[in-house]
Amino acid sequence: MTNDPASQIDQGCLKAVFEGTNTVAYPVLQCVQVKPLLAGAQGGPERFRVVFSDILNFVQSMLATQVNYHVHDGKLRKGVFVRLKSFQTNTIKNKKIIIVLDLEVLEELGECEKIGVPQPLESKAEDVQPQSTTIHTGGFYGNEAQAAPQQQQSLPSRTHTTSSSTAHANIYPIEALSPYGHKWTIKARCTNKSGIKTWHNKNGEGKLFSVNLLDESGEIRGTGFNDQCDALYELFQEGGVYYISSPCRVQMAKKQFTNLNNDYELTFERDTVVEKAEEQNGVPQVRFNFTSIGDLQTVEKDTTIDTIGILKEVGETSQITSKTTSKPYEKRELTLVDNSNFSVRLTIWGSSATSFDVQPESVIAFKGVKVSDFGGRSLSLLSSGSMTVDPDIDEAHKLKGWYDAQGRTDNFASHANMASMGAAGGRMDPVKSILQVKEENLGMSENTDYFTTKATIVYVKQDTFAYPACLSPDCNKKVVQIDEGQWRCEKCDRTHPKPEYRYIMSINASDHTGQLWLSCFDDVGRMVMGMSADALMELKENDDKASGDVFQDATYKTFIFKCRARMDSFQDQQRVRYQVSGASPQNFSAECNKLSEMIKMYSME
């Protein structure tokens, strides 16, 4: 490229784009302003307004959220040059705007002050009908677009050439839907459909269902009530692509009912038109924004996220009774791991729990799971969420390759009780050897002492390694068997058909300076033993030798233990109890770095 950036700009292309005469596939423009916009709702997606110039004219633009990273990385800023790779045009209140779906920052052109004196690209008074436009998506929507007949429309458009979409020549992107547009059509894939829900209250009764809709620009939730529920429920099928046309109410999203990253949601009305598209391609299947299992500790409680992991363990189906409705619910707990070397428990509910038949070591991508601080960090699949087994995406292939190469034999840390360790407050627990713990009398004062130690397990007590726990969420209190198939929880005042066994283990750990008895709870126990307490208890009842082998295999493993020490009374005697708050496998890279730093301390000048 030449060193003169002005010669690279496609002068006059902005006017041509809106007039439908543009011949430049990927126009090069100068960015003359970047400005953040306030989100329309609390927790809504971050938006940026950008002004682009082709030297002759300038136009205001809005970035789709998937290209915000150019601003975050500092690459898209005032004065730089870009190539628009995918975009849509729109005219609102006689103002022309561009919605940018993808762009490339041309760093080799550098940056400079605004070139020329570009004029605003405004609609003429008589030009109230926007022209149909072409989006460059690299074939994402199929054939290259051709001009379509103009229609009375005040929203953005995209031209299709396939015969099945002739009646829907002007398509509006989900990203740009707002309560201020009144005439639009979207083309979207139904990625999730709820069951029909009913309600009864003093104002009457009714029913509803909801769907998650996706196009290449974003996602939005749509809900149908009563008559619309009857009319549209069977029409919508998960995975299908549909044209949805106004009148359809666009309103602020009720965040407690949706996990989608959109300020708005749709309510289907009596005259809303929903048609199944003949061409089912050209619309994304599903969009994920993954959070790794290792990063869960940085995620706020009750946040809705997507995650992907290897299915390490599948629990049995159990039933709990809701405290508020007294209705029974089926649940199943899964254990997921990923290449952050962390594990997490994820609960699925209802029919998803009872019909679950995925084989361990499969890759599962979850969309719409709620983060809980129970047990440090755990996850729960929302009714509006979904799971995809062995998805054909890069993240899944990389994860499977890592697991086959090394993950199958790795040890995994958990988020067990991380919040109670004070990590969230930023406290770094001092690293101590076992001898230092004893010599410094940790736990002997009135206050609880915290420390971290690296030790190897040399013995695990087998007589009382688990207790029968309540199945109710957030309870885990010990239950008592009152009859065959009846286990009573005094705290919840409920009876369950069976308990869920949870670890409460005593292990003897050793380093080069001494030995220490440590108390461990369920999440640490799962990591140490490599299976749930339920599974180990069943194995012990059916095959005592096999269970003994599991205990033997748990020894001579080295972990980094986060512990707290405090005084405790046992049989009228005071003693120090060392309780493990969290554990992680030994990080050999970090250990090598630490040893290297220690060696440097002893080096002589």
C-alpha positions, 0 to 999 in steps of 0.5 A: 500500500502507498504511504498516502492514506487519503489515496486508499479511502474510497471517496464517495462510497457512502453516498453510493452505498445508500443509493444502491449504486456502490460497487466497492465490496469492502469500503475503506473509510477514516474514523473521525469519532468514537463515543460510548453510548449509555446502555438502555438498561442496567447491565445492558450491553456496551454500545459505541457510536462511531463516525466514518468519513470517505472525505466527501461525506461522513455518516454516523454508525453503531458498532455491533457488540461483537466488534466492540473489542476493537475499541477495547483493544485501543485499535479503533480510535479517532484518526485511524482507517478501517475496512468495513467487511459487514454492515447494514444501512438504515434511515431513521428520522431522515438520518442515515446510519450504518450498523457495523457488523464486522470491520478491519482496522488498517494499522499499516495506514497509521492515523492522522487528523481528519482528511478534508472537510466531509459533509453530513450525509442526510436524507432529502425531504422527498427521500423518506423511503430508504433504498434497499441495501447490500450487506457484505457478509462473505456469503453468510446469507447466500447469494450476492444481493440485487436491488429489490422493489422499494417498500414503505419502510422506515427501518434498515433493509437487506436485499435477498435474491432467493425466491423464497425471500422475495416477500421479505426483501427488507430485513432488520437486524436484531441488534438494532431493534428498539421501541422506536421502530414500528415497521420491521421484519427480522429473520432469526433462528429459534435457538430455544423454546420453553414449555407452556407455563400457566398462572392463576392469581386474583386477576385471572389466569393465563398461559405463555411461552417464550423463544430465544431468537438469533441472527448474526447481529444479536439475540432477543427473547420473544414471548407469546401470551394466551391466544398468541401462545395457542397460535404460535407455540407449535409453529416455533421449533428449536433450530428453525429459521423464521421471518417475524414481522411487526406489529410486535411490541419491543419493550425493556427486557425483564432480566430476571426471566432472560439470559440474553445480552439484549436491553429489549425483548419482544411480545407477540401481538394479535397481528404479528406475522411469523413465517417459517423461512424456506431457506434454513441456512445463512443464520447462525446456529447458536452464539456462545460467550464462554467463561472458563471454569477457572474464572468462575471465582471472578464472576458475581453471584447470580450472573448468567453465563455460558460455559463449556467443559468435559463431562467428568462425572454424572450423578444420579437423578434425585427429587426435591420439593419446592419450599414455595410451591410444594411441587417435586422437581427432578435434578441431576448433578454433573461435574465438568472440567476444563483446561484451566484445571478446575472442576465445577458442579452443574445442576440440570433440572426436570426433563433435562435431568431425567432424560440425560444420557450423555457419556462421560468424557463428552464435551458439553457447551452450556448456554444460560447457566446461573452462577451460585456461591454455594460450595464456593462456586456452582452452576445451575442450568436455567429453564431458558438455557440449553446444552449442546453435546460435542458441538462442532466449534473450535472451543470444543475441538481444542478442549477434546484435544487437550483432554485426550492428550493430558487432561484425562490424568490431571488433578482438578482444583475446585472453587470449594468455599473460596469465598470464605477463605478471604480470597475475594477480599484480596488476602494472601494466605502465608505459605507455611511448612508443617513445622512452621505451622506447629512452631508458630502455634497457628490456631492457638489464639482467639482468632482463626489463622489462615495459611497455605501449605504444600503437602502429600497425602499419606493416609485417608481415614476410611471409617467415617469419610462421608455423611448422608446429606439432605437433597434440598438446595442449599441445605446439605444438613445430615439426614436420619433414616427413619424407615426403609426409603425414608430419610428425614431432615430436621432443618427442612422438615422434609423426608427424602427417598434417599440421601446424597452422601457428602465427604467429611474426611480426615487425611494425614498430609506430610511434607519434609518437616512433619505431618498434619491431620487435615479435615476436608469437605465435599468439594476437596474430597471429590478432587482427592478421591476422584469420585463423588461420595455417593459413588464411593459409598455404593462401591464400598457396599458392593465391593469392599476391595475395590473401594479400598483400592480407591483410598489407596490411589488417593495417597501420595498425591501432592496438593496446595492446601488452603487451610484455617486453624482454630481451637476446637473442643473434643471430648472436653479437651481443647485442640487445634483443628486444621480445616481445608478450605480449598485445594489445587494440584501442584503447579510445577511451572509455578514451583520451578519459578519459586525455586529459581527465585530462592536460588537467586537469593543465595547467589553470591556476588 
